Amino acid sequence: MHAKWKHLSSEGSARLEMFEHISLMTLDSLQKCLFGFDSNCQESPSEYISAILELSSLIIKRSLQLFLFVDFLYYHTADGRRFRKACDLVHNFTDAVIRERRHTLSSQNHDEFLKSKTKSKTLDFIDVLLLAKDEHGKELSDEDIRAEADTFMFGGHDTTASALSWILYNLARHPEYQERCRQEVQELLRDREPEEIEWDDLAQLPFLTMCIKESLRLHSPVIDLLRRCTRDIVLPDGRVIPKGVLKVKGEGRSRWEASE
């Protein structure tokens, strides 16, 4: 992404739609973190990434049309057919990765698999889920793993891209803070080769951290949190919150709503 921006600036471009570029970067990064897969979607089109973007757009569009909330009606529309096609493509991609990793894991024992992944620093989210077990020693099913991976992919790329865009916007509005952040990073990386920030370095960037948190406070990418009661909840005073009720929390307030 940075290379693309440098190229655009060298051509004399003064403006660009930042969110679009950052969104591709977060999708690229997520595929690497989740699947250990290099999508290169910032340089060339990716069928999987296109499906993710289309699904994200269709979900928002559907949420604004009440009569399309009924699956039977929605899947008979042109958008519904596009949604199912894109959904199948995304699921097939994730399923193929899971099958491949399970095959690799079955040819090695867990300790050897984990050791080889850790040594090469290629342990990704799918690997973590494949190795995970509950308190009874039961592993996650392929469907469980796919649901977790898809949740991170859909919930992570847009929100992260939005947050980063606003952070860069706010730093651009306050060049004095931008310069302090730059100096803090340069001081951290002084005399270091290669110049890469490691996980443990994040605690050494207090001012940059404050700027990020303040930007998230001003421009939160997620303003609502929804939780549905899966069973009746008896409060200390004896009142009951019935099963199916939806709790909506956001923008500094919280409320309960009845839901089917």
N, C-alpha and C positions, 0 to 999 in steps of 0.2 A: 504494500500500500504506500509506504513512504517513497519507494522508488518511482511509483506511478505519479505521485504528487510532485516529486522533483522534476520528472520529465515534463509534466504539464506546466510547471512554473518556468522551465527553461524555454518552453514554446511561447511564453508570454501570457499564459492563461492566468487571469487574476481571480476568477471565481470558479467554484465547483460545488456540486451537491455532495456535501461531506457525508451525510448519513448513508447514501447509497454505497460509497466506497468502504465506509467502516463496517457496514452490514456484511459485505462480501468478506471482509477481513475476519469478522467474528465467526462467520460460517466456516471459513477456511480453518480457523483455529479450533473450532469445536469438532470438526471432523477429525482433526489430528489428535485432539485430546480424548475424544470418545472412542474412535475406531483405529487410531494410528494410521489414518489414511490421508495421503496428500491429494487434495482435490484440485489444487491449482486453479480454483474458480475465479481468482482475481485476474488471471491472465487469459483464461479461455472458458467458454460456457461449460456448465456441468448439468447433466440431466437431473441428477439428484438435487442439486442446489436449486435449480429452476422449480422442481416439484415442491420443495420446502417453501420457497417464496410464494408460489401459487396457492398452496394450502393456507399459508398465513393470511393472504389477501382474501381468500374465499371465506375463511372463518369469520373475519371482521364483517364482510359483506352480508353473510347469513345472519349474524347477530342483530343486524339493523332491520331485518324483515321478519316480523313476528310469525307470519303464516308459514314460513319455511322452517320453523323449529321442529315441525313434524317430519321425521325422517322419510316416511313414505312419499310425502309431497316433494321434499327437497331432492331426493334421488331420481325423480322423474323430470327434473329441470336440467337445462344445459350445464349450469354451474354444479349441480349435484353429480352429474356424470363426470365432469372434470375433476371434482373433488375425489371421487372414488378411484379414478385412474391415477391421480397423483399420489393418493394415499397408498395404493397398491405398490407403486414404484418405490416409495420411501420404505415401506415395510419389507419388500423383497430385498432391498439393499441391506437393511439391518439384519434380516434373517440370514443372508448369505455370509455376512461377517461373523455372526454368532456360530453358524455351522462350521466355518473354517477354523475358528478359534477352539471350538470344542474338539474338533478332529486333532488339532495340534496338542491340546491339553491331554487328550486320551492316549497319545503316543508317548507322553512323559508323565512322571508323577508330579504332584502339585509343587513340591519343594524345588525340583529341577526347573519346572516351568517358571516359577516365581524368581528363582535365582538368575536364570538367563535373561528374563525381562528386566529385572532390577539392574543387572550388570550393564545391559545395553541401553538403560534408561528409556525403554519403550513400553513400560507398563501403562496401559490406558484404561479408560473407564469400563469398557467391555471386559477386560481382563479381571478387573477388581470384582465385577458382578459375577463372573464365572467362578471365581474362587470363593465368593461369599457363601456362608451357611448360617442358618438360624440356630437358635439355642438347642434344637433337636438334631442338628447336623444335616438338615435338609437343604439342598441347593435350590437356587432360583430356577424356575422353568425358562425356556426360551422366550415364551410370551411375556413373562415378568421382566426379563432383561431388555427385551425390545421396548416395552412400555417405559422403562426407566430411561433408556437411551433417547427415545423419541421425545420424552418430556424435557430432557436437558437441551435437546436440539431446538425444539420449538420455543421453550421458555427462556432459553439462554441467548439466542443470537440477536433478537430484536431488542430486548431489554438492555443488553450489554452495549449494543450499537447506539441506542438512544442515550444511555448514560454517558458514554464516551464522547458523543457529539456535543452534549451540553457541557461537559467538563472542558472540552477544547474551546467552546464558545465563550464560557465564562473566563477562562484564562486569557483569551484574546481580548476580552473587554477590560481586563486588568493586567496590562503588560508588566507592571511592577511585581505582581505575584507570579506571573509566568516566568520572569527572570529568576526569582528566588527558587522556584521549582527546578529550573534548569541548572542553577548553580549547585543545588543540593545533590542532584543526580551526578553532575560532573565531578563533584568532590568525592562522592561515593566510588566512582569508577576511576579515580585518579591512579595512574600507574598500573592499571589492571589490564591484563591481556588474557583472553579476548574481552572486549568491552560488552559484557552481557550481565544483566541483572539476574541474580539468583533468588530463590524463594526466601532465604534467610535475610536478604538485603532489604526486604520490604519494611522491616521494623526500623531500618536506619533512614527512612524517608518520612519523618514526622510532618514536615510542612506540606509536602505533596499529598500525604494522607489527609490532612485537614482540608485541603482544597477539594479533594475528591468527595469527602463526606459533606462539605458545605454545598457543593454542586448537586449532590444527590438529595439534600434537604430542600433545595430551591426547586429542583426539577426532577422529581421522582419518576422513574420510568414505569413504576407499578404503583398506582394510587389506591387500589382496592384489594382486599384479601377476603376470599369467600371460603366459608367452612360450613358443611352440611352435617347436621347431627345424624349419626347412623343408628342411634338408639335413644330412648328416653333418658334425660338427665335430671336427677332429683337434686334440687338446690338445698342448702342447709336449712332454709326456712320452710321446706316442705313443698314449695312450688316445683312444677315439672316443666322442663323445656322438652316438648314432644319431638319424637323422631321425625326427620324430614325437614325440620326448620333450618333455614339458611341464615348464617350470621354474616353480615356485610360490615367490614371494617376498612376505613380509609378516610383520607383527608381530615384526620384528627377527630373522627367520630365513629361510633359503632352502633349498629342497630340489628334487630332480629326481624326476619321476614318469613312469613309462612310460605311453604313450598310443597308441591306435590311430591 
